[in-house]
Amino acid sequence: MNKSAMFSISAEDQGDNLGTVYSSSSETLRAFGAAYMRDPKTRGEVTLKDPSGRPIASFDVWQDKWSETAETIE
């Protein structure tokens, strides 16, 4: 698997790395991350990153949707 050519989601809770999931599809990761964050037992946050590792979105549990980063919007 060539991780450098894939999108990823990183999960963190209070500074602890909970793991990273990779996919060639950002839409697949958005669906996975949203389902993960909607689980009532889930804590922390998830960040969607582009293939170069730059954050492009994070899931806002209060609004129940993905929020794009400022760099993505520009």
Secondary structure, 3 states (H helix, E strand, C coil): CCHHHCEEEEEEECCEEEEEEEECCHHHHHHHHHHHHHCCCCCCEEEEECCCCCEEEEEECCCCEEEECHHHHC
